[in-house]
Amino acid sequence: MKTTAKLLLTVTLMSLAVTLKAQDASPLAEAREAIARYEYSRAIELLDKALESAKDASEIRDLSLQKARCQKKMLRYDAAAETLASVMKPGALDVEVAGELADCHVSSGKLADALGLYNILSMQHPENLYFSIQKASLLFKVNDFQGCAAQGKAICAKDSIPSILSLIGASLLKMGQVDSSLAYYRKSLRLNPSNPNTVASISNILLGKKDYDGIISMANGFLEHYPENMTVAQILGVAYYLKEDQDNAYEVFKQLRKDGDESYGTMYYSGLNALALNRFEVAQECFDNAWQIDSTDAKLAASYATAIIKDRFSLPKQKKAEYLFNKALELSEPDPGLMYRINNGLGQIYYLTSNFPKALPYFKAAYEYNSEDISLLVKIGYCHRIKKEYKTALQYYEKYLKLGKEGTKNYNFAKEEATFVKSELHMLE
C-alpha cells in the first residue's frame, strides 16, 4: 500500500510541475516549441501574443522576423511581406529583413519588387555574392538578358560558378550570340561535367548547327561516366537518327526502352528510327505508345499511319491508317512537307485498295505540295486511265516521261501505259 501511495504522489507532483511550467512559459517559448514541432500556424498565434506585449523595437523586429518565416512556411507570402514591411525603417536598410522580404516577393511572383530590393542590397554589399546571384537570376526572369549577362560576368570574375556560367550562356543565346553562348556553356560543363542539363543546352545549340558528330562525342563521353542517364541517352539517339546512322540509333533507343524509358520523345524517335529501318512492327508499337501520351501531334499521326500502310496491309489497318491521316489533316498547320506526306499517304491507302477515284484528289494535292515527287504523276495518270479519262492520263504520263529516268520501274510502266492510252484514244476517234 505504501508503494502505491508513493507512486500516486510522484505522478501528482509531476503533473503539477508540468502545469506550473506551462503557466510560467512565455508565448515566445511556446512558439519556439511549436516551431520545433512544425506547428507553424500555432507558432504564428503565439508570436502575435508575444508581439502584443513587446515594446522594444529590437524585440518587435526579431519577433516579426520569426513570424514572417512561419508565414512563409505556410506559403502565406503576401502576409509575410506585410509582417516584414511593418518593421522596415526608412533610411538604413535592414539586410536580414530586406532579404526575407525580397524572397517573399520572388515566391509570390512580384519579380520587379524583388529585383528592386536585391539591386539595393547588392549595391550596398557588393562583395555579397548571394545578392548578386539573386539579382542575376531575376534579371533573366524579367527578360533583361543583357543585364543578366553583365551581372553574371561580374560574379564569375570573383568566383566561377557553373550555374552562373550557364545563366550567362542562356542570356547570350536569347540575344542571338550563339557562339559566345556555346563557349560559356562549355565552361560550365568543364567545371561541372555531371550536369545533364548543360549537355542538353549545348546539344540544342549544336543541333542548330547540324553538328551531330559534336553531340554524339559529347553524349558518349558523358554516358561513359553516367551510363544510366536517360536524358543524355535520348539526346544521343536523336543525334544518331538525324545523322542517319540508323543502326546505332536503333541500339540506343532499344536500350532506353529496355531500361523503362516510356517518355514521348523516346517513343516518337524510336518510331521514326524503326520506320527508317523498315522495322514496321516496332515503329507501330512505339508510335502507338507516343500516341497514348499525346494525340495532338500531326507529325506523329502521319508517321504512325505511314508505318501502318508500309506493313502487311489489311482492312482493319486500312481503317486505322485512314483515321490517323485524317487526324493529321485536322491537326496540321500549313506545313507543305507534312501536308505532302498526309495526302500521299491517304492516296496510297485508296490506291492499294483499288479505290482509284478516291485516291486521285489526294495524289494531286500531294503533288501540289511536293512537285519533286514525280512518281505521283504516274499514279495520277493511272487513276485517270482507270476512270477512262485517257487524254488527261496521257498528259500526266508524258509529263513524267520528260522528267523520269529511263530504265526505272516507273519509267517503263509509264511508257507502257502511254502506249496503251494512245491506242485507246485512237480507237475512240
C-alpha positions in Angstrom: 0.0 0.0 0.0 2.9 2.4 0.9 4.4 1.7 -2.6 1.1 2.6 -4.3 0.8 5.8 -2.3 4.3 6.9 -3.2 3.6 6.2 -6.9 0.4 8.3 -6.8 2.3 11.1 -5.0 5.0 11.1 -7.6 2.6 11.3 -10.5 0.7 14.1 -8.8 3.9 16.1 -8.3 5.0 15.6 -11.9 1.6 16.7 -13.2 1.8 19.8 -11.0 5.3 20.6 -12.3 4.1 20.3 -15.9 1.1 22.6 -15.2 3.3 25.2 -13.4 5.8 25.0 -16.3 3.0 25.6 -18.9 1.7 28.5 -16.8 5.1 30.1 -16.5 6.1 29.5 -20.2 6.1 32.7 -22.3 4.3 32.9 -25.6 7.7 33.1 -27.3 9.0 30.0 -25.6 5.8 28.2 -26.6 6.2 29.5 -30.1 9.7 28.1 -30.3 8.4 24.7 -29.2 5.6 24.9 -31.8 8.2 25.7 -34.5 10.2 22.7 -33.4 7.1 20.5 -33.9 6.5 22.2 -37.3 3.2 23.6 -36.0 3.6 26.9 -37.8 0.0 28.1 -37.6 0.1 27.7 -33.8 3.5 29.4 -33.7 2.1 32.4 -35.6 -0.7 32.8 -33.0 1.8 32.6 -30.1 4.1 35.1 -31.8 1.2 37.5 -32.2 0.6 37.2 -28.5 4.3 38.0 -27.8 4.1 41.0 -30.2 1.2 42.4 -28.2 3.3 42.8 -25.1 6.6 43.7 -26.8 7.7 47.3 -26.6 11.3 47.3 -27.5 11.9 47.9 -31.3 14.6 45.3 -31.4 12.3 42.7 -29.8 9.5 43.6 -32.2 11.9 43.2 -35.1 13.0 39.7 -34.0 9.5 38.5 -33.3 8.3 39.8 -36.7 11.1 38.0 -38.5 10.2 34.8 -36.8 6.5 35.3 -37.6 7.3 36.1 -41.2 9.4 32.9 -41.5 6.5 30.8 -40.2 4.1 32.5 -42.6 6.5 31.7 -45.5 6.5 28.0 -44.3 2.7 28.1 -44.7 3.0 29.6 -48.2 1.4 32.9 -47.0 3.9 35.1 -48.8 1.9 38.2 -49.0 1.1 38.1 -45.3 4.8 37.5 -44.6 5.7 40.5 -46.8 3.3 42.7 -44.8 4.8 41.5 -41.5 8.3 42.3 -42.7 7.3 45.7 -44.2 5.9 46.7 -40.8 9.4 46.6 -39.2 11.3 48.2 -42.1 12.6 51.7 -41.4 13.3 54.4 -43.9 16.9 55.2 -44.5 19.2 52.4 -43.4 18.2 49.1 -44.9 18.0 46.2 -42.5 19.8 43.5 -44.5 18.1 40.5 -42.9 14.6 41.9 -43.1 15.1 43.2 -46.7 16.5 39.8 -47.8 13.5 37.9 -46.3 11.1 40.4 -48.0 12.8 40.0 -51.3 12.5 36.3 -51.0 8.7 36.7 -50.3 8.3 38.8 -53.5 10.1 36.1 -55.5 7.8 33.4 -54.1 4.7 35.4 -54.8 5.7 36.3 -58.3 6.4 40.0 -57.6 9.7 39.9 -59.5 10.1 43.6 -60.1 9.7 44.3 -56.4 12.2 41.6 -55.6 14.7 42.9 -58.2 14.5 46.4 -56.7 15.4 45.1 -53.2 18.2 42.8 -54.4 19.5 45.7 -56.6 19.8 47.9 -53.5 21.3 45.1 -51.4 23.9 44.2 -54.0 24.9 47.9 -54.3 25.2 48.3 -50.5 27.0 44.9 -50.2 28.9 44.5 -53.5 31.1 41.7 -52.0 28.0 39.6 -51.1 27.7 37.1 -54.0 24.4 35.8 -52.8 22.7 39.1 -53.5 24.4 39.3 -56.9 23.4 35.8 -57.8 19.7 36.5 -56.9 19.9 39.7 -58.9 21.3 37.9 -62.0 18.6 35.2 -61.8 15.8 37.8 -61.6 17.2 39.8 -64.5 16.9 36.7 -66.6 13.3 36.1 -65.4 12.3 39.7 -66.3 13.9 39.2 -69.8 16.8 41.7 -69.2 19.2 39.3 -70.8 21.9 41.9 -71.4 21.8 42.9 -67.7 21.8 39.3 -66.7 24.9 38.5 -68.8 26.7 41.5 -67.4 25.8 40.7 -63.8 26.8 37.0 -64.4 30.2 38.0 -65.8 30.8 40.2 -62.8 30.0 37.3 -60.5 32.3 34.9 -62.4 35.1 37.4 -62.2 35.1 36.7 -58.4 34.1 33.0 -58.5 33.5 30.7 -61.4 30.1 29.1 -60.6 28.9 26.6 -63.1 25.2 27.5 -62.9 26.0 31.2 -63.4 28.2 30.4 -66.4 25.1 28.5 -67.8 22.9 31.5 -67.0 25.3 33.7 -69.0 25.1 31.2 -71.8 21.3 31.2 -71.8 21.2 35.0 -71.8 23.7 35.3 -74.7 21.6 32.7 -76.6 18.5 34.8 -76.1 20.4 37.7 -77.6 21.4 35.7 -80.6 25.1 35.4 -79.7 25.2 31.7 -80.4 28.9 31.1 -80.4 29.5 33.1 -77.2 26.7 31.2 -75.6 28.2 27.9 -76.6 31.6 29.0 -75.1 30.0 29.7 -71.7 28.0 26.5 -71.6 31.2 24.6 -72.4 33.0 26.4 -69.5 30.1 25.4 -67.2 30.3 21.8 -68.3 34.1 21.6 -67.7 33.5 22.8 -64.1 30.5 20.5 -63.5 30.8 17.6 -66.0 28.0 15.7 -64.3 25.2 18.1 -65.2 22.9 16.6 -67.9 21.0 19.9 -68.3 24.2 21.6 -69.5 24.7 18.7 -72.0 21.2 19.3 -73.2 21.7 23.0 -73.7 24.9 22.5 -75.6 23.2 19.8 -77.7 20.4 22.2 -78.7 23.0 24.7 -80.0 24.9 22.0 -81.9 21.6 20.8 -83.3 21.0 24.2 -84.8 24.4 23.9 -86.4 23.7 20.3 -87.5 26.9 19.3 -85.7 25.6 15.8 -85.0 29.1 14.4 -84.5 29.8 17.0 -81.8 26.6 16.0 -80.0 27.5 12.3 -80.3 31.0 12.8 -79.0 29.9 14.8 -76.0 26.9 12.5 -75.2 29.1 9.4 -75.4 31.7 11.0 -73.1 29.1 11.8 -70.6 27.5 8.4 -70.7 30.8 6.7 -70.1 30.7 8.2 -66.6 26.9 8.3 -66.1 25.6 5.4 -68.2 22.1 5.4 -66.5 21.2 8.9 -67.5 18.3 8.6 -69.9 18.1 12.2 -70.8 21.5 12.2 -72.4 21.0 8.8 -73.9 17.9 10.1 -75.6 19.9 13.1 -77.0 22.5 10.6 -78.3 19.8 8.5 -80.0 18.3 11.6 -81.7 21.7 12.7 -82.9 22.4 9.3 -84.5 18.9 9.4 -86.1 19.4 12.9 -87.5 22.9 11.9 -88.8 21.1 9.0 -90.5 23.2 6.5 -88.6 20.1 4.4 -88.0 21.7 1.2 -86.8 23.4 3.0 -83.8 20.3 5.0 -83.2 18.3 1.8 -83.0 20.6 0.3 -80.4 20.4 3.4 -78.2 16.6 3.6 -78.4 16.2 -0.2 -77.9 18.3 0.1 -74.7 16.3 3.1 -73.5 13.0 1.2 -73.9 14.6 -1.8 -72.2 15.6 0.4 -69.3 11.9 1.6 -68.9 12.0 4.9 -70.7 8.4 5.4 -71.8 8.7 9.2 -72.5 7.1 10.7 -75.5 10.5 11.8 -77.0 11.9 8.3 -76.8 8.8 6.6 -78.2 8.5 9.1 -81.0 12.1 9.0 -82.2 12.2 5.2 -81.7 9.3 5.0 -84.1 10.9 7.3 -86.7 14.2 5.3 -86.4 12.4 1.9 -86.7 10.4 3.3 -89.7 13.6 4.3 -91.4 14.9 0.8 -90.9 11.7 -0.8 -92.3 11.0 -2.3 -88.9 7.3 -1.5 -89.2 6.0 -3.5 -86.3 8.5 -1.8 -83.9 7.6 1.5 -85.4 3.9 1.0 -84.9 4.3 -0.1 -81.3 6.5 2.9 -80.5 4.2 5.3 -82.3 1.2 3.8 -80.5 2.9 4.4 -77.1 3.6 8.0 -78.1 0.1 8.5 -79.3 -1.2 7.4 -75.9 0.8 10.3 -74.4 0.0 13.0 -77.0 -2.7 12.6 -79.6 -2.4 16.2 -80.8 0.8 15.9 -82.8 0.1 15.9 -86.6 3.6 14.6 -87.5 3.2 11.7 -85.1 -0.2 10.8 -86.6 1.2 10.9 -90.1 4.2 8.9 -89.2 2.1 6.3 -87.3 -0.2 6.0 -90.4 2.8 5.6 -92.7 4.2 2.8 -90.6 0.9 1.0 -90.9 0.5 1.2 -94.6 4.0 0.1 -95.2 3.4 -3.0 -93.1 1.3 -6.0 -94.1 -1.9 -4.4 -95.3 -5.4 -5.4 -94.1 -8.8 -3.8 -93.8 -8.5 -3.1 -90.0 -5.1 -1.5 -90.6 -6.5 0.5 -93.6 -9.2 1.9 -91.3 -6.6 2.8 -88.6 -4.3 4.5 -91.1 -7.1 6.3 -92.7 -8.2 7.6 -89.3 -4.7 8.7 -88.4 -4.1 10.5 -91.7 -7.4 12.4 -91.4 -6.5 13.2 -87.8 -3.2 14.6 -89.0 -5.1 16.8 -91.5 -7.2 18.2 -88.7 -4.2 18.9 -86.5 -1.7 20.1 -89.1 -0.7 23.6 -89.7 0.0 24.6 -93.3 3.3 22.8 -93.4 4.0 21.7 -97.1 6.2 18.8 -96.1 3.7 17.4 -93.7 0.7 18.0 -96.0 2.5 16.2 -98.8 3.1 13.2 -96.5 -0.5 13.1 -95.3 -2.1 13.4 -98.8 0.3 11.0 -100.3 -0.4 8.5 -97.5 -4.2 8.8 -97.9 -3.9 8.4 -101.6 -1.7 5.3 -101.2 -4.4 3.7 -98.9 -7.1 4.1 -101.6 -4.6 3.2 -104.4 -3.7 -0.1 -102.6 -7.4 -1.0 -102.3 -8.1 -0.1 -105.9 -10.3 2.8 -105.0 -8.6 5.0 -107.7 -11.3 7.7 -107.9 -10.9 8.4 -104.2 -7.1 8.2 -104.3 -6.9 10.7 -107.2 -7.6 14.0 -105.3 -5.1 13.1 -102.6 -2.3 12.3 -105.1 -3.0 15.6 -106.8 -2.9 17.5 -103.5 0.4 15.7 -102.6 1.9 16.7 -105.9 0.9 20.4 -105.3 2.8 20.3 -102.0 5.8 18.4 -103.4 6.3 18.6 -107.2 9.7 16.9 -106.8 8.0 13.6 -106.2 7.4 12.9 -109.9 6.3 9.3 -109.1 3.0 10.9 -108.2 2.5 11.8 -111.9 2.4 8.1 -112.8 -0.2 7.4 -110.0 -2.3 10.3 -111.1 -2.1 9.2 -114.7 -3.1 5.7 -113.8 -6.1 6.9 -111.7 -7.3 8.9 -114.7 -6.8 6.0 -117.0 -8.9 3.7 -114.8 -11.6 6.4 -115.0 -11.2 6.2 -118.8 -10.1 9.8 -118.9 -7.4 8.9 -121.4 -6.4 12.4 -122.6 -5.7 13.6 -119.0 -3.9 10.3 -118.2 -1.7 10.7 -121.3 -0.8 14.3 -120.2 0.5 13.0 -116.8 2.3 10.0 -118.3 4.1 12.2 -120.9 5.0 14.8 -118.2 6.6 12.0 -116.2 8.5 10.6 -119.2 10.1 14.0 -119.8 11.3 14.1 -116.1 11.8 10.5 -115.2 14.9 8.3 -115.6 14.9 5.7 -118.4 15.0 2.1 -117.3 13.4 2.6 -113.9 10.3 0.6 -113.0 8.1 3.8 -113.0 9.5 4.9 -116.4 8.8 1.6 -118.0 5.3 1.4 -116.6 4.6 5.0 -117.7 5.9 4.2 -121.2 3.7 1.1 -121.5 0.7 3.0 -120.1 1.2 5.9 -122.5 1.2 3.4 -125.5 -2.0 1.8 -124.2 -3.8 5.1 -123.7 -2.8 6.3 -127.2 -4.3 3.1 -128.7 -7.5 3.6 -126.7 -7.7 7.2 -127.9 -7.1 6.1 -131.5 -10.0 3.6 -131.3 -12.3 6.3 -129.9 -11.6 8.6 -132.8 
